[in-house]
Amino acid sequence: MAAGLVLSALAHILLVVVYSFSTGPADRPAVPALPLPPASSSGIEVVRILEIDGPLPVEPTDPTEIETPEDPDVAPELPSFEDLRLRFPERYRSAAERLRAGPVSPRLWRALDPAPIEPTPEEALELRLLAAIEAMNDSALAAAERERAALDWTHTDEDGGKWGVTPGRLHLGDITIPLPFGFGPPPDYNGQRAEAAFRFSDIDRAAGSLAARQSWKERAEVMKQRREERRRAELAARAEAEAEAEAEGKPPPVIKPDTTRSR
């Protein structure tokens, strides 16, 4: 602090000295030498009048008053646009009416037919397919980004240097060293996947066996229905044959059941 005060005092002194040398007598305005007024005596006020070169000031004259003209007593006749406005409403409109949306001539504007604008069923299906693909791509990209971020164990400093480890690389600031190993799934990951695959396969087997049992049950019911229909047909044929034999006075025929299909 003492050194700062000393330097500040020396700088101020140097500025004062330089300013006194830079402004000489020639730069200063010439002031006429005037004799000093004598010492005033008590009770007397001395007023010294100096003579100044140049024209004497002129007293201003009285300004001339300007008469304000009166407004003429004339009633202007304005043209009437009512007839023209009624005949041509689109031409003679006010500013508000021009800014407001008005009717449009149907010769220049006509509503579009929605049939040509609407997409065809094929185009609608293509748009839906494109939207589904885009959503799937976004989901896949987000999943890939999450997987990459999970394997990126680095930190970036203020200078832009990267420090940490990524799959197969070791980052030391601006230096990157390849590593002979990479990252793998956690120890339990493969076991969990195998257990999930076993559960899914067990569910598939149970669903297949249930479908087979249902198919067998349906087949048994269909076969039973067919046997009942065949039996009813045989009974009807037997009753008809007995009725014909009784009408003719013959003994009833012996009808053997068809056992070939039962095998």
C-alpha positions in Angstrom: 0.0 0.0 0.0 2.9 2.4 0.8 4.5 1.7 -2.6 1.1 2.4 -4.3 0.7 5.7 -2.5 4.2 6.8 -3.4 3.7 5.9 -7.1 0.4 7.8 -7.1 2.0 11.0 -5.7 4.9 10.8 -8.2 2.4 10.4 -11.1 0.3 13.4 -10.0 3.4 15.6 -9.6 4.6 14.5 -13.0 1.3 15.4 -14.6 1.3 18.9 -13.0 4.8 19.6 -14.2 4.1 18.4 -17.8 0.9 20.5 -17.9 2.7 23.6 -16.7 5.3 23.2 -19.5 2.8 22.3 -22.2 0.6 25.4 -21.7 2.8 28.5 -22.2 2.0 32.2 -22.3 1.1 32.1 -26.0 -1.8 29.7 -25.4 -3.4 31.8 -22.8 -5.8 34.6 -24.0 -4.3 38.2 -23.8 -5.9 40.2 -20.9 -5.5 44.0 -21.2 -3.5 45.4 -18.3 -5.8 47.6 -16.3 -4.7 50.0 -13.6 -5.7 48.9 -10.2 -8.5 51.0 -8.7 -7.5 53.2 -5.9 -8.4 52.3 -2.4 -11.9 53.2 -1.7 -12.6 55.6 1.0 -15.3 55.1 3.5 -18.6 56.4 2.3 -17.7 56.7 -1.4 -18.4 54.0 -4.0 -16.1 54.2 -7.0 -17.4 52.9 -10.3 -14.9 52.7 -13.2 -16.3 52.8 -16.7 -14.2 51.2 -19.5 -14.6 52.1 -23.1 -15.2 49.1 -25.4 -14.5 49.1 -29.1 -17.3 48.2 -31.4 -20.8 49.4 -32.5 -23.1 50.6 -29.8 -26.2 48.5 -29.1 -29.4 49.7 -30.7 -32.6 49.8 -28.8 -35.2 47.4 -30.3 -38.2 48.9 -31.8 -41.7 47.9 -30.9 -42.9 44.8 -32.8 -45.7 45.2 -35.3 -48.8 43.3 -34.4 -50.1 40.9 -37.0 -53.8 40.8 -37.5 -55.3 37.3 -37.4 -57.7 37.0 -40.4 -61.2 35.9 -39.5 -62.6 32.6 -40.8 -64.7 33.1 -43.9 -68.4 32.5 -43.5 -68.6 29.9 -46.3 -70.4 26.6 -46.0 -68.7 24.2 -48.4 -70.9 21.7 -50.3 -69.5 18.2 -50.0 -70.4 15.7 -52.7 -72.8 12.9 -51.6 -71.5 9.4 -52.2 -74.5 7.6 -50.8 -75.9 6.8 -54.3 -72.6 5.6 -55.5 -72.0 3.5 -52.4 -75.4 1.8 -52.8 -74.8 1.1 -56.4 -71.1 0.0 -56.0 -70.6 -1.3 -52.4 -67.3 -3.1 -53.2 -65.7 0.1 -54.7 -66.8 2.7 -52.1 -65.9 1.1 -48.7 -64.6 2.5 -45.5 -61.2 1.7 -44.1 -62.6 -0.7 -41.5 -64.7 -2.5 -44.2 -61.6 -2.8 -46.4 -59.6 -4.4 -43.5 -62.4 -6.7 -42.6 -62.7 -10.0 -44.6 -65.5 -9.5 -47.0 -67.2 -11.8 -49.5 -65.4 -13.1 -52.5 -66.8 -13.5 -56.0 -67.7 -17.1 -56.7 -66.3 -16.8 -60.2 -62.8 -16.4 -58.7 -63.1 -18.6 -55.7 -64.8 -21.9 -55.3 -64.6 -24.5 -52.6 -62.4 -27.5 -53.4 -64.0 -30.9 -53.9 -62.9 -33.1 -50.9 -63.0 -36.3 -53.0 -59.7 -35.6 -55.0 -58.0 -34.3 -51.9 -58.7 -37.2 -49.5 -56.1 -39.9 -49.6 -57.0 -43.3 -51.1 -57.1 -46.4 -48.9 -53.7 -47.4 -50.2 -52.2 -44.0 -49.4 -53.8 -44.1 -45.9 -52.2 -47.5 -45.2 -48.9 -46.3 -46.5 -49.1 -43.2 -44.2 -49.9 -45.4 -41.2 -47.1 -47.8 -42.1 -44.6 -44.9 -42.4 -45.8 -43.5 -39.0 -45.4 -46.9 -37.4 -41.9 -47.3 -38.9 -40.9 -43.8 -37.8 -42.1 -44.5 -34.2 -40.2 -47.8 -34.2 -37.0 -46.1 -35.5 -37.3 -43.4 -32.8 -37.7 -46.1 -30.1 -34.7 -48.1 -31.6 -32.6 -45.0 -31.7 -33.5 -44.1 -28.1 -32.7 -47.6 -27.0 -29.3 -47.6 -28.8 -28.5 -44.2 -27.3 -29.3 -45.4 -23.8 -27.2 -48.5 -24.4 -24.3 -46.4 -25.6 -24.6 -44.0 -22.6 -24.6 -46.9 -20.2 -21.3 -48.1 -21.6 -19.7 -44.6 -21.7 -17.9 -44.1 -18.4 -16.1 -40.8 -19.3 -16.0 -37.2 -18.1 -15.2 -34.2 -20.2 -13.2 -31.4 -18.5 -13.3 -27.6 -19.2 -10.6 -27.9 -21.9 -12.5 -30.5 -23.9 -10.4 -33.4 -22.7 -12.2 -36.8 -22.1 -11.2 -38.9 -19.1 -12.6 -42.4 -18.5 -13.2 -45.7 -20.2 -15.4 -46.6 -23.2 -15.8 -50.1 -24.8 -12.2 -51.0 -26.0 -10.7 -47.6 -25.3 -9.0 -45.7 -22.4 -9.3 -41.9 -22.6 -6.7 -39.8 -20.8 -7.4 -36.2 -21.8 -6.3 -35.8 -25.5 -4.8 -39.3 -25.5 -6.9 -42.4 -26.3 -5.4 -45.9 -25.6 -7.0 -49.1 -27.0 -7.8 -51.8 -24.5 -7.6 -55.5 -25.2 -10.9 -56.2 -23.5 -14.4 -54.7 -23.7 -17.5 -54.6 -21.6 -19.9 -57.5 -21.2 -23.2 -58.2 -19.7 -23.4 -58.6 -15.9 -22.9 -62.1 -14.5 -26.6 -62.7 -13.8 -27.7 -61.4 -17.2 -27.3 -64.7 -19.1 -29.0 -66.6 -16.3 -32.0 -64.3 -16.3 -32.3 -64.6 -20.1 -32.1 -68.4 -19.9 -34.8 -68.5 -17.2 -37.0 -66.2 -19.3 -36.5 -68.4 -22.4 -37.4 -71.5 -20.3 -40.6 -69.9 -19.0 -41.6 -68.8 -22.5 -41.0 -72.3 -23.9 -43.0 -73.8 -21.1 -45.9 -71.5 -21.8 -45.7 -72.4 -25.5 -45.8 -76.1 -24.7 -48.8 -75.7 -22.4 -50.6 -73.6 -25.0 -49.8 -76.3 -27.6 -51.1 -79.1 -25.4 -54.2 -77.2 -24.6 -54.9 -76.6 -28.3 -54.4 -80.4 -29.0 -56.7 -81.4 -26.2 -59.4 -79.0 -27.5 -58.9 -80.4 -31.0 -59.3 -84.0 -29.8 -62.4 -83.1 -27.9 -63.9 -81.4 -30.9 -63.1 -84.4 -33.1 -64.7 -86.8 -30.6 -67.9 -84.7 -30.5 -68.1 -84.6 -34.3 -67.6 -88.4 -34.6 -70.3 -89.0 -31.9 -72.7 -86.8 -33.8 -72.0 -88.7 -37.1 -72.7 -92.0 -35.4 -75.9 -90.7 -34.0 -77.0 -89.5 -37.4 -76.1 -92.9 -39.0 -78.0 -94.8 -36.3 -81.1 -92.6 -36.8 -80.9 -93.2 -40.6 -80.6 -97.0 -40.0 -83.6 -97.1 -37.7 -85.6 -95.1 -40.2 -84.7 -97.5 -43.0 -85.6 -100.5 -40.9 -88.9 -99.1 -39.9 -89.7 -98.3 -43.5 -88.7 -101.8 -44.6 -90.8 -103.5 -41.9 -93.8 -101.3 -42.9 -93.5 -102.4 -46.6 -93.1 -106.1 -45.7 -96.1 -105.9 -43.3 -98.2 -104.3 -46.1 -97.2 -107.1 -48.6 -97.7 -109.9 -46.0 -94.1 -110.9 -45.9 -91.9 -111.4 -42.9 -89.8 -108.4 -42.0 -86.3 -108.4 -43.5 -83.2 -108.8 -41.4 -81.0 -105.7 -41.7 -77.5 -106.2 -40.4 -75.8 -103.0 -39.1 -72.9 -101.7 -41.1 -69.8 -102.3 -39.0 -67.2 -101.6 -41.6 -66.8 -97.9 -40.8 -66.8 -98.4 -37.0 -63.3 -99.9 -37.4 
